Amino acid sequence: MSTLTIVDTDILIDAARQAREAVECLADIEQQSALAISVITQMELLVGCRNKTELRHTERFLQRFQVLKLTELDFIHFTGMKRQGKL
């Protein structure tokens, strides 16, 4: 699989809570593409854990995702796309 699909935090939260639509959405995407999240999304999900049990569950859940590191250049690029209405 050479294509990556970056998944949004909201979908991940719903999938982790076993919301049917989110789970199915991820499964559909995963059939055609590798799943990825940004390091920011990873941080948001881990910081949101209320206890060690949730933390362990979230860490296991996130193992299926490639974590993308972001640079200042990425930020500048995405900010420019947003300003142009491309995001």
Distance bins in CASP14 RR format, pairs under 12 A and 6 or more apart:
PFRMAT RR
TARGET T0000
AUTHOR 0000-0000-0000
RMODE 2
METHOD distances of the structure
MODEL  1
1 29 0 0 0 0 0 1 0 0 0 0 0
1 30 0 0 0 0 1 0 0 0 0 0 0
1 31 0 0 0 0 1 0 0 0 0 0 0
1 32 0 0 0 0 1 0 0 0 0 0 0
1 33 1 0 0 1 0 0 0 0 0 0 0
1 34 1 0 1 0 0 0 0 0 0 0 0
1 35 0 0 0 0 1 0 0 0 0 0 0
1 36 0 0 0 0 0 1 0 0 0 0 0
1 66 0 0 0 0 0 1 0 0 0 0 0
2 32 0 0 0 0 0 1 0 0 0 0 0
2 33 0 0 0 0 1 0 0 0 0 0 0
2 34 0 0 0 0 1 0 0 0 0 0 0
3 29 0 0 0 0 1 0 0 0 0 0 0
3 30 0 0 0 0 0 1 0 0 0 0 0
3 31 0 0 0 0 0 1 0 0 0 0 0
3 32 1 0 0 1 0 0 0 0 0 0 0
3 33 1 0 1 0 0 0 0 0 0 0 0
3 34 1 0 0 1 0 0 0 0 0 0 0
3 35 0 0 0 0 0 1 0 0 0 0 0
3 36 0 0 0 0 1 0 0 0 0 0 0
3 66 0 0 0 0 0 1 0 0 0 0 0
4 29 0 0 0 0 0 1 0 0 0 0 0
4 30 0 0 0 0 0 1 0 0 0 0 0
4 32 0 0 0 0 0 1 0 0 0 0 0
4 33 1 0 0 1 0 0 0 0 0 0 0
4 34 1 0 1 0 0 0 0 0 0 0 0
4 35 1 0 0 1 0 0 0 0 0 0 0
4 36 1 0 1 0 0 0 0 0 0 0 0
4 37 0 0 0 0 0 1 0 0 0 0 0
4 38 0 0 0 0 0 1 0 0 0 0 0
4 65 0 0 0 0 1 0 0 0 0 0 0
4 66 1 0 0 1 0 0 0 0 0 0 0
4 67 0 0 0 0 0 1 0 0 0 0 0
4 68 1 0 0 1 0 0 0 0 0 0 0
5 11 0 0 0 0 0 1 0 0 0 0 0
5 25 0 0 0 0 0 1 0 0 0 0 0
5 26 0 0 0 0 1 0 0 0 0 0 0
5 28 0 0 0 0 0 1 0 0 0 0 0
5 29 1 0 1 0 0 0 0 0 0 0 0
5 30 0 0 0 0 1 0 0 0 0 0 0
5 31 0 0 0 0 0 1 0 0 0 0 0
5 32 1 0 0 1 0 0 0 0 0 0 0
5 33 1 0 1 0 0 0 0 0 0 0 0
5 34 1 0 0 1 0 0 0 0 0 0 0
5 35 1 0 0 1 0 0 0 0 0 0 0
5 36 1 0 0 1 0 0 0 0 0 0 0
5 37 0 0 0 0 1 0 0 0 0 0 0
5 65 0 0 0 0 1 0 0 0 0 0 0
5 66 0 0 0 0 0 1 0 0 0 0 0
5 68 0 0 0 0 0 1 0 0 0 0 0
6 12 0 0 0 0 0 1 0 0 0 0 0
6 29 0 0 0 0 0 1 0 0 0 0 0
6 33 0 0 0 0 1 0 0 0 0 0 0
6 34 0 0 0 0 0 1 0 0 0 0 0
6 35 0 0 0 0 1 0 0 0 0 0 0
6 36 1 0 1 0 0 0 0 0 0 0 0
6 37 1 0 0 1 0 0 0 0 0 0 0
6 38 1 0 0 1 0 0 0 0 0 0 0
6 39 0 0 0 0 0 1 0 0 0 0 0
6 40 0 0 0 0 0 1 0 0 0 0 0
6 41 0 0 0 0 1 0 0 0 0 0 0
6 42 0 0 0 0 0 1 0 0 0 0 0
6 65 0 0 0 0 1 0 0 0 0 0 0
6 66 0 0 0 0 1 0 0 0 0 0 0
6 67 0 0 0 0 0 1 0 0 0 0 0
6 68 1 0 0 1 0 0 0 0 0 0 0
6 70 0 0 0 0 0 1 0 0 0 0 0
6 74 0 0 0 0 0 1 0 0 0 0 0
6 78 0 0 0 0 0 1 0 0 0 0 0
6 87 0 0 0 0 0 1 0 0 0 0 0
7 13 0 0 0 0 0 1 0 0 0 0 0
7 14 0 0 0 0 0 1 0 0 0 0 0
7 15 0 0 0 0 1 0 0 0 0 0 0
7 16 0 0 0 0 0 1 0 0 0 0 0
7 22 0 0 0 0 1 0 0 0 0 0 0
7 25 0 0 0 0 1 0 0 0 0 0 0
7 26 1 0 0 1 0 0 0 0 0 0 0
7 27 0 0 0 0 0 1 0 0 0 0 0
7 28 0 0 0 0 0 1 0 0 0 0 0
7 29 1 0 0 1 0 0 0 0 0 0 0
7 30 0 0 0 0 1 0 0 0 0 0 0
7 33 0 0 0 0 1 0 0 0 0 0 0
7 34 0 0 0 0 0 1 0 0 0 0 0
7 35 1 0 1 0 0 0 0 0 0 0 0
7 36 1 0 0 1 0 0 0 0 0 0 0
7 37 1 0 1 0 0 0 0 0 0 0 0
7 38 0 0 0 0 1 0 0 0 0 0 0
7 41 1 0 0 1 0 0 0 0 0 0 0
7 42 0 0 0 0 0 1 0 0 0 0 0
7 45 0 0 0 0 0 1 0 0 0 0 0
7 61 0 0 0 0 0 1 0 0 0 0 0
7 62 0 0 0 0 0 1 0 0 0 0 0
7 64 0 0 0 0 0 1 0 0 0 0 0
7 65 1 0 0 1 0 0 0 0 0 0 0
7 66 0 0 0 0 0 1 0 0 0 0 0
7 67 0 0 0 0 0 1 0 0 0 0 0
7 68 0 0 0 0 0 1 0 0 0 0 0
8 14 0 0 0 0 1 0 0 0 0 0 0
8 15 0 0 0 0 0 1 0 0 0 0 0
8 22 0 0 0 0 0 1 0 0 0 0 0
8 25 0 0 0 0 0 1 0 0 0 0 0
8 26 0 0 0 0 0 1 0 0 0 0 0
8 29 0 0 0 0 0 1 0 0 0 0 0
8 35 0 0 0 0 0 1 0 0 0 0 0
8 36 0 0 0 0 0 1 0 0 0 0 0
8 37 0 0 0 0 1 0 0 0 0 0 0
8 38 0 0 0 0 1 0 0 0 0 0 0
8 40 0 0 0 0 0 1 0 0 0 0 0
8 41 1 0 0 1 0 0 0 0 0 0 0
8 44 0 0 0 0 0 1 0 0 0 0 0
8 45 0 0 0 0 0 1 0 0 0 0 0
8 65 0 0 0 0 0 1 0 0 0 0 0
8 87 0 0 0 0 0 1 0 0 0 0 0
9 15 0 0 0 0 0 1 0 0 0 0 0
9 16 0 0 0 0 0 1 0 0 0 0 0
9 22 0 0 0 0 0 1 0 0 0 0 0
9 37 1 0 0 1 0 0 0 0 0 0 0
9 38 0 0 0 0 1 0 0 0 0 0 0
9 40 0 0 0 0 1 0 0 0 0 0 0
9 41 1 0 1 0 0 0 0 0 0 0 0
9 42 0 0 0 0 1 0 0 0 0 0 0
9 43 0 0 0 0 1 0 0 0 0 0 0
9 44 1 0 1 0 0 0 0 0 0 0 0
9 45 1 0 0 1 0 0 0 0 0 0 0
9 46 0 0 0 0 0 1 0 0 0 0 0
9 47 0 0 0 0 0 1 0 0 0 0 0
9 48 0 0 0 0 0 1 0 0 0 0 0
9 58 0 0 0 0 0 1 0 0 0 0 0
9 62 0 0 0 0 0 1 0 0 0 0 0
9 65 0 0 0 0 0 1 0 0 0 0 0
10 16 0 0 0 0 0 1 0 0 0 0 0
10 17 0 0 0 0 0 1 0 0 0 0 0
10 19 0 0 0 0 0 1 0 0 0 0 0
10 21 0 0 0 0 0 1 0 0 0 0 0
10 22 0 0 0 0 1 0 0 0 0 0 0
10 25 0 0 0 0 0 1 0 0 0 0 0
10 37 0 0 0 0 0 1 0 0 0 0 0
10 41 0 0 0 0 1 0 0 0 0 0 0
10 44 0 0 0 0 0 1 0 0 0 0 0
10 45 0 0 0 0 0 1 0 0 0 0 0
11 17 0 0 0 0 0 1 0 0 0 0 0
11 19 0 0 0 0 1 0 0 0 0 0 0
11 21 0 0 0 0 1 0 0 0 0 0 0
11 22 1 0 1 0 0 0 0 0 0 0 0
11 23 0 0 0 0 1 0 0 0 0 0 0
11 24 0 0 0 0 0 1 0 0 0 0 0
11 25 1 0 0 1 0 0 0 0 0 0 0
11 26 1 0 0 1 0 0 0 0 0 0 0
11 27 0 0 0 0 0 1 0 0 0 0 0
11 28 0 0 0 0 0 1 0 0 0 0 0
11 29 0 0 0 0 1 0 0 0 0 0 0
11 35 0 0 0 0 0 1 0 0 0 0 0
11 37 0 0 0 0 1 0 0 0 0 0 0
11 41 0 0 0 0 1 0 0 0 0 0 0
11 45 0 0 0 0 0 1 0 0 0 0 0
11 65 0 0 0 0 0 1 0 0 0 0 0
12 19 0 0 0 0 0 1 0 0 0 0 0
12 22 1 0 0 1 0 0 0 0 0 0 0
12 23 0 0 0 0 0 1 0 0 0 0 0
12 25 0 0 0 0 0 1 0 0 0 0 0
12 26 0 0 0 0 1 0 0 0 0 0 0
12 29 0 0 0 0 0 1 0 0 0 0 0
12 35 0 0 0 0 1 0 0 0 0 0 0
12 36 0 0 0 0 0 1 0 0 0 0 0
12 37 1 0 0 1 0 0 0 0 0 0 0
12 38 0 0 0 0 0 1 0 0 0 0 0
12 41 1 0 0 1 0 0 0 0 0 0 0
12 42 0 0 0 0 1 0 0 0 0 0 0
12 44 0 0 0 0 1 0 0 0 0 0 0
12 45 1 0 0 1 0 0 0 0 0 0 0
12 46 0 0 0 0 0 1 0 0 0 0 0
12 48 0 0 0 0 0 1 0 0 0 0 0
12 58 0 0 0 0 1 0 0 0 0 0 0
12 61 1 0 0 1 0 0 0 0 0 0 0
12 62 0 0 0 0 1 0 0 0 0 0 0
12 64 0 0 0 0 0 1 0 0 0 0 0
12 65 0 0 0 0 1 0 0 0 0 0 0
13 19 0 0 0 0 1 0 0 0 0 0 0
13 22 0 0 0 0 1 0 0 0 0 0 0
13 23 0 0 0 0 0 1 0 0 0 0 0
13 26 0 0 0 0 0 1 0 0 0 0 0
13 37 0 0 0 0 0 1 0 0 0 0 0
13 41 0 0 0 0 0 1 0 0 0 0 0
13 44 0 0 0 0 1 0 0 0 0 0 0
13 45 1 0 0 1 0 0 0 0 0 0 0
13 48 0 0 0 0 1 0 0 0 0 0 0
13 49 0 0 0 0 0 1 0 0 0 0 0
13 54 0 0 0 0 0 1 0 0 0 0 0
13 58 0 0 0 0 1 0 0 0 0 0 0
13 61 0 0 0 0 0 1 0 0 0 0 0
13 62 0 0 0 0 0 1 0 0 0 0 0
14 20 0 0 0 0 1 0 0 0 0 0 0
14 21 1 0 0 1 0 0 0 0 0 0 0
14 22 1 1 0 0 0 0 0 0 0 0 0
14 23 0 0 0 0 1 0 0 0 0 0 0
14 24 0 0 0 0 0 1 0 0 0 0 0
14 25 0 0 0 0 1 0 0 0 0 0 0
14 26 0 0 0 0 1 0 0 0 0 0 0
14 45 0 0 0 0 0 1 0 0 0 0 0
14 61 0 0 0 0 0 1 0 0 0 0 0
15 21 0 0 0 0 1 0 0 0 0 0 0
15 22 1 0 1 0 0 0 0 0 0 0 0
15 23 1 0 1 0 0 0 0 0 0 0 0
15 24 0 0 0 0 1 0 0 0 0 0 0
15 25 1 0 0 1 0 0 0 0 0 0 0
15 26 1 0 1 0 0 0 0 0 0 0 0
15 27 0 0 0 0 1 0 0 0 0 0 0
15 28 0 0 0 0 0 1 0 0 0 0 0
15 29 0 0 0 0 0 1 0 0 0 0 0
15 30 0 0 0 0 0 1 0 0 0 0 0
15 35 0 0 0 0 0 1 0 0 0 0 0
15 37 0 0 0 0 0 1 0 0 0 0 0
15 45 0 0 0 0 0 1 0 0 0 0 0
15 58 0 0 0 0 0 1 0 0 0 0 0
15 61 1 0 0 1 0 0 0 0 0 0 0
15 62 0 0 0 0 0 1 0 0 0 0 0
15 64 0 0 0 0 0 1 0 0 0 0 0
15 65 0 0 0 0 0 1 0 0 0 0 0
16 22 0 0 0 0 1 0 0 0 0 0 0
16 23 0 0 0 0 1 0 0 0 0 0 0
16 26 0 0 0 0 0 1 0 0 0 0 0
16 37 0 0 0 0 0 1 0 0 0 0 0
16 41 0 0 0 0 0 1 0 0 0 0 0
16 44 0 0 0 0 0 1 0 0 0 0 0
16 45 1 0 0 1 0 0 0 0 0 0 0
16 46 0 0 0 0 0 1 0 0 0 0 0
16 48 0 0 0 0 0 1 0 0 0 0 0
16 49 0 0 0 0 0 1 0 0 0 0 0
16 54 0 0 0 0 1 0 0 0 0 0 0
16 55 0 0 0 0 0 1 0 0 0 0 0
16 57 1 0 0 1 0 0 0 0 0 0 0
16 58 1 0 0 1 0 0 0 0 0 0 0
16 59 0 0 0 0 0 1 0 0 0 0 0
16 60 0 0 0 0 1 0 0 0 0 0 0
16 61 1 0 1 0 0 0 0 0 0 0 0
16 62 0 0 0 0 1 0 0 0 0 0 0
16 64 0 0 0 0 0 1 0 0 0 0 0
16 65 0 0 0 0 0 1 0 0 0 0 0
17 23 0 0 0 0 1 0 0 0 0 0 0
17 45 0 0 0 0 0 1 0 0 0 0 0
17 54 0 0 0 0 0 1 0 0 0 0 0
17 57 0 0 0 0 0 1 0 0 0 0 0
17 58 0 0 0 0 0 1 0 0 0 0 0
17 61 0 0 0 0 0 1 0 0 0 0 0
18 24 0 0 0 0 0 1 0 0 0 0 0
18 26 0 0 0 0 0 1 0 0 0 0 0
18 57 0 0 0 0 0 1 0 0 0 0 0
18 61 0 0 0 0 0 1 0 0 0 0 0
19 25 0 0 0 0 1 0 0 0 0 0 0
19 26 0 0 0 0 0 1 0 0 0 0 0
20 26 0 0 0 0 0 1 0 0 0 0 0
20 27 0 0 0 0 0 1 0 0 0 0 0
21 27 0 0 0 0 0 1 0 0 0 0 0
21 28 0 0 0 0 0 1 0 0 0 0 0
22 28 0 0 0 0 0 1 0 0 0 0 0
22 29 0 0 0 0 0 1 0 0 0 0 0
22 61 0 0 0 0 0 1 0 0 0 0 0
23 29 0 0 0 0 0 1 0 0 0 0 0
23 30 0 0 0 0 0 1 0 0 0 0 0
23 61 0 0 0 0 0 1 0 0 0 0 0
24 30 0 0 0 0 0 1 0 0 0 0 0
24 31 0 0 0 0 0 1 0 0 0 0 0
25 31 0 0 0 0 0 1 0 0 0 0 0
25 32 0 0 0 0 0 1 0 0 0 0 0
25 35 0 0 0 0 0 1 0 0 0 0 0
26 32 0 0 0 0 0 1 0 0 0 0 0
26 33 0 0 0 0 0 1 0 0 0 0 0
26 34 0 0 0 0 0 1 0 0 0 0 0
26 35 1 0 0 1 0 0 0 0 0 0 0
26 36 0 0 0 0 0 1 0 0 0 0 0
26 37 0 0 0 0 0 1 0 0 0 0 0
26 61 0 0 0 0 0 1 0 0 0 0 0
26 64 0 0 0 0 1 0 0 0 0 0 0
26 65 0 0 0 0 1 0 0 0 0 0 0
27 33 0 0 0 0 0 1 0 0 0 0 0
27 35 0 0 0 0 0 1 0 0 0 0 0
27 64 0 0 0 0 0 1 0 0 0 0 0
28 35 0 0 0 0 0 1 0 0 0 0 0
29 35 1 0 0 1 0 0 0 0 0 0 0
29 36 0 0 0 0 0 1 0 0 0 0 0
29 64 0 0 0 0 0 1 0 0 0 0 0
29 65 0 0 0 0 0 1 0 0 0 0 0
30 36 0 0 0 0 0 1 0 0 0 0 0
30 64 1 0 0 1 0 0 0 0 0 0 0
30 65 0 0 0 0 1 0 0 0 0 0 0
30 66 0 0 0 0 0 1 0 0 0 0 0
33 65 0 0 0 0 0 1 0 0 0 0 0
33 66 0 0 0 0 0 1 0 0 0 0 0
34 64 0 0 0 0 1 0 0 0 0 0 0
34 65 0 0 0 0 1 0 0 0 0 0 0
34 66 1 0 0 1 0 0 0 0 0 0 0
34 67 0 0 0 0 0 1 0 0 0 0 0
34 68 0 0 0 0 0 1 0 0 0 0 0
35 41 0 0 0 0 0 1 0 0 0 0 0
35 61 0 0 0 0 0 1 0 0 0 0 0
35 62 0 0 0 0 1 0 0 0 0 0 0
35 63 0 0 0 0 0 1 0 0 0 0 0
35 64 1 0 0 1 0 0 0 0 0 0 0
35 65 1 0 1 0 0 0 0 0 0 0 0
35 66 1 0 0 1 0 0 0 0 0 0 0
35 67 0 0 0 0 0 1 0 0 0 0 0
35 68 0 0 0 0 0 1 0 0 0 0 0
36 42 0 0 0 0 0 1 0 0 0 0 0
36 62 0 0 0 0 0 1 0 0 0 0 0
36 64 0 0 0 0 0 1 0 0 0 0 0
36 65 1 0 1 0 0 0 0 0 0 0 0
36 66 1 0 1 0 0 0 0 0 0 0 0
36 67 1 0 0 1 0 0 0 0 0 0 0
36 68 1 0 1 0 0 0 0 0 0 0 0
36 69 0 0 0 0 0 1 0 0 0 0 0
36 70 0 0 0 0 0 1 0 0 0 0 0
37 43 0 0 0 0 1 0 0 0 0 0 0
37 44 0 0 0 0 1 0 0 0 0 0 0
37 45 0 0 0 0 1 0 0 0 0 0 0
37 46 0 0 0 0 0 1 0 0 0 0 0
37 58 0 0 0 0 0 1 0 0 0 0 0
37 61 0 0 0 0 0 1 0 0 0 0 0
37 62 1 0 0 1 0 0 0 0 0 0 0
37 63 0 0 0 0 0 1 0 0 0 0 0
37 64 0 0 0 0 1 0 0 0 0 0 0
37 65 1 0 1 0 0 0 0 0 0 0 0
37 66 1 0 0 1 0 0 0 0 0 0 0
37 67 1 0 1 0 0 0 0 0 0 0 0
37 68 1 0 0 1 0 0 0 0 0 0 0
37 69 0 0 0 0 0 1 0 0 0 0 0
37 70 0 0 0 0 0 1 0 0 0 0 0
38 44 0 0 0 0 1 0 0 0 0 0 0
38 45 0 0 0 0 0 1 0 0 0 0 0
38 62 0 0 0 0 0 1 0 0 0 0 0
38 65 0 0 0 0 1 0 0 0 0 0 0
38 66 0 0 0 0 0 1 0 0 0 0 0
38 67 1 0 0 1 0 0 0 0 0 0 0
38 68 1 0 1 0 0 0 0 0 0 0 0
38 69 0 0 0 0 1 0 0 0 0 0 0
38 70 1 0 1 0 0 0 0 0 0 0 0
38 71 0 0 0 0 0 1 0 0 0 0 0
38 74 0 0 0 0 1 0 0 0 0 0 0
38 75 0 0 0 0 0 1 0 0 0 0 0
38 78 0 0 0 0 0 1 0 0 0 0 0
39 45 0 0 0 0 0 1 0 0 0 0 0
39 46 0 0 0 0 0 1 0 0 0 0 0
39 62 0 0 0 0 0 1 0 0 0 0 0
39 65 0 0 0 0 0 1 0 0 0 0 0
39 66 0 0 0 0 0 1 0 0 0 0 0
39 67 1 0 1 0 0 0 0 0 0 0 0
39 68 1 0 0 1 0 0 0 0 0 0 0
39 69 1 0 1 0 0 0 0 0 0 0 0
39 70 1 0 0 1 0 0 0 0 0 0 0
39 71 0 0 0 0 0 1 0 0 0 0 0
39 74 0 0 0 0 0 1 0 0 0 0 0
40 46 0 0 0 0 0 1 0 0 0 0 0
40 47 0 0 0 0 0 1 0 0 0 0 0
40 67 0 0 0 0 1 0 0 0 0 0 0
40 68 0 0 0 0 1 0 0 0 0 0 0
40 69 0 0 0 0 1 0 0 0 0 0 0
40 70 1 0 0 1 0 0 0 0 0 0 0
40 74 0 0 0 0 0 1 0 0 0 0 0
40 75 0 0 0 0 0 1 0 0 0 0 0
40 78 0 0 0 0 0 1 0 0 0 0 0
41 47 0 0 0 0 0 1 0 0 0 0 0
41 48 0 0 0 0 0 1 0 0 0 0 0
41 58 0 0 0 0 0 1 0 0 0 0 0
41 62 0 0 0 0 1 0 0 0 0 0 0
41 65 0 0 0 0 1 0 0 0 0 0 0
41 66 0 0 0 0 0 1 0 0 0 0 0
41 67 0 0 0 0 1 0 0 0 0 0 0
41 68 0 0 0 0 1 0 0 0 0 0 0
41 69 0 0 0 0 0 1 0 0 0 0 0
41 70 0 0 0 0 0 1 0 0 0 0 0
42 48 0 0 0 0 0 1 0 0 0 0 0
42 49 0 0 0 0 0 1 0 0 0 0 0
42 58 0 0 0 0 1 0 0 0 0 0 0
42 59 0 0 0 0 1 0 0 0 0 0 0
42 61 0 0 0 0 0 1 0 0 0 0 0
42 62 1 0 0 1 0 0 0 0 0 0 0
42 63 0 0 0 0 0 1 0 0 0 0 0
42 65 1 0 0 1 0 0 0 0 0 0 0
42 66 0 0 0 0 0 1 0 0 0 0 0
42 67 1 0 1 0 0 0 0 0 0 0 0
42 68 0 0 0 0 1 0 0 0 0 0 0
42 69 0 0 0 0 1 0 0 0 0 0 0
42 70 0 0 0 0 0 1 0 0 0 0 0
43 49 0 0 0 0 0 1 0 0 0 0 0
43 58 0 0 0 0 0 1 0 0 0 0 0
43 62 0 0 0 0 0 1 0 0 0 0 0
43 67 0 0 0 0 1 0 0 0 0 0 0
43 69 0 0 0 0 0 1 0 0 0 0 0
43 70 0 0 0 0 0 1 0 0 0 0 0
44 58 0 0 0 0 0 1 0 0 0 0 0
44 62 0 0 0 0 0 1 0 0 0 0 0
45 54 0 0 0 0 1 0 0 0 0 0 0
45 55 0 0 0 0 1 0 0 0 0 0 0
45 57 0 0 0 0 0 1 0 0 0 0 0
45 58 1 0 1 0 0 0 0 0 0 0 0
45 59 0 0 0 0 1 0 0 0 0 0 0
45 60 0 0 0 0 0 1 0 0 0 0 0
45 61 0 0 0 0 1 0 0 0 0 0 0
45 62 1 0 0 1 0 0 0 0 0 0 0
45 65 0 0 0 0 1 0 0 0 0 0 0
45 67 0 0 0 0 0 1 0 0 0 0 0
46 52 0 0 0 0 0 1 0 0 0 0 0
46 54 0 0 0 0 1 0 0 0 0 0 0
46 55 1 0 0 1 0 0 0 0 0 0 0
46 56 0 0 0 0 0 1 0 0 0 0 0
46 57 0 0 0 0 0 1 0 0 0 0 0
46 58 1 0 0 1 0 0 0 0 0 0 0
46 59 1 0 0 1 0 0 0 0 0 0 0
46 60 0 0 0 0 0 1 0 0 0 0 0
46 61 0 0 0 0 0 1 0 0 0 0 0
46 62 1 0 0 1 0 0 0 0 0 0 0
46 67 0 0 0 0 0 1 0 0 0 0 0
47 54 0 0 0 0 0 1 0 0 0 0 0
47 55 0 0 0 0 1 0 0 0 0 0 0
47 58 0 0 0 0 1 0 0 0 0 0 0
48 54 1 0 0 1 0 0 0 0 0 0 0
48 55 0 0 0 0 1 0 0 0 0 0 0
48 57 0 0 0 0 0 1 0 0 0 0 0
48 58 0 0 0 0 1 0 0 0 0 0 0
49 55 1 0 1 0 0 0 0 0 0 0 0
49 56 0 0 0 0 1 0 0 0 0 0 0
49 57 0 0 0 0 1 0 0 0 0 0 0
49 58 1 0 1 0 0 0 0 0 0 0 0
49 59 0 0 0 0 1 0 0 0 0 0 0
49 60 0 0 0 0 0 1 0 0 0 0 0
49 61 0 0 0 0 0 1 0 0 0 0 0
49 62 0 0 0 0 0 1 0 0 0 0 0
50 57 0 0 0 0 0 1 0 0 0 0 0
50 58 0 0 0 0 0 1 0 0 0 0 0
51 57 0 0 0 0 1 0 0 0 0 0 0
51 58 0 0 0 0 0 1 0 0 0 0 0
52 58 0 0 0 0 0 1 0 0 0 0 0
52 59 0 0 0 0 0 1 0 0 0 0 0
53 59 0 0 0 0 0 1 0 0 0 0 0
53 60 0 0 0 0 0 1 0 0 0 0 0
54 60 0 0 0 0 0 1 0 0 0 0 0
54 61 0 0 0 0 0 1 0 0 0 0 0
55 61 0 0 0 0 0 1 0 0 0 0 0
55 62 0 0 0 0 0 1 0 0 0 0 0
56 62 0 0 0 0 0 1 0 0 0 0 0
56 63 0 0 0 0 0 1 0 0 0 0 0
57 63 0 0 0 0 0 1 0 0 0 0 0
58 64 0 0 0 0 0 1 0 0 0 0 0
58 65 0 0 0 0 0 1 0 0 0 0 0
59 65 0 0 0 0 0 1 0 0 0 0 0
59 67 0 0 0 0 0 1 0 0 0 0 0
68 74 0 0 0 0 1 0 0 0 0 0 0
68 78 0 0 0 0 0 1 0 0 0 0 0
69 75 0 0 0 0 0 1 0 0 0 0 0
70 76 0 0 0 0 0 1 0 0 0 0 0
70 77 0 0 0 0 0 1 0 0 0 0 0
70 78 0 0 0 0 1 0 0 0 0 0 0
70 79 0 0 0 0 0 1 0 0 0 0 0
71 77 0 0 0 0 1 0 0 0 0 0 0
71 78 0 0 0 0 0 1 0 0 0 0 0
72 78 0 0 0 0 0 1 0 0 0 0 0
72 79 0 0 0 0 0 1 0 0 0 0 0
73 79 0 0 0 0 0 1 0 0 0 0 0
73 80 0 0 0 0 0 1 0 0 0 0 0
74 80 0 0 0 0 0 1 0 0 0 0 0
74 81 0 0 0 0 0 1 0 0 0 0 0
75 81 0 0 0 0 0 1 0 0 0 0 0
75 82 0 0 0 0 0 1 0 0 0 0 0
76 82 0 0 0 0 0 1 0 0 0 0 0
76 83 0 0 0 0 0 1 0 0 0 0 0
77 83 0 0 0 0 0 1 0 0 0 0 0
77 84 0 0 0 0 0 1 0 0 0 0 0
77 86 0 0 0 0 0 1 0 0 0 0 0
77 87 0 0 0 0 0 1 0 0 0 0 0
78 84 0 0 0 0 0 1 0 0 0 0 0
78 85 0 0 0 0 0 1 0 0 0 0 0
78 86 0 0 0 0 1 0 0 0 0 0 0
78 87 1 0 0 1 0 0 0 0 0 0 0
79 85 0 0 0 0 0 1 0 0 0 0 0
79 86 0 0 0 0 0 1 0 0 0 0 0
79 87 0 0 0 0 1 0 0 0 0 0 0
80 86 1 0 0 1 0 0 0 0 0 0 0
80 87 0 0 0 0 1 0 0 0 0 0 0
81 87 1 0 1 0 0 0 0 0 0 0 0
END
